[in-house]
Amino acid sequence: MSNNVETKEFEITLSALLDQQKSKKQINSDIKALEQVVNSLKLVATFSKAATKKELNAYIAQLSNQLSTLKLKAKIDNKNLKSEINQALNNMSFKDT
């Protein structure tokens, strides 16, 4: 009888583990489907391991550093700039009051 109970417990454990894998796949599939529909998604989570929090914070900091770097390259049209400055100066008038 004991062997039969152990077999049943093993089958239940195995079934639960298999269902867990299906659940992970289904959740990932649902997330991908939601990403196609929702422009932004607010995600709130609680992490049980300090290492996970530390890694996530480091990754967020790394992304923030990459996002704050912005390089601009400008080319000034000197002829057009001079023309606009001269036009603005010509339209100005100075009066003593």
Secondary structure by P-SEA (a helix, b strand, c coil): caaaaaaaaaaaaaaaaaaaaaaaaaaaaaaaaaaacccbbbbbbbbccaaaaaaaaaaaaaaaaaaabbbbbbbbaaaaaaaaaaaaaaabbbbcc
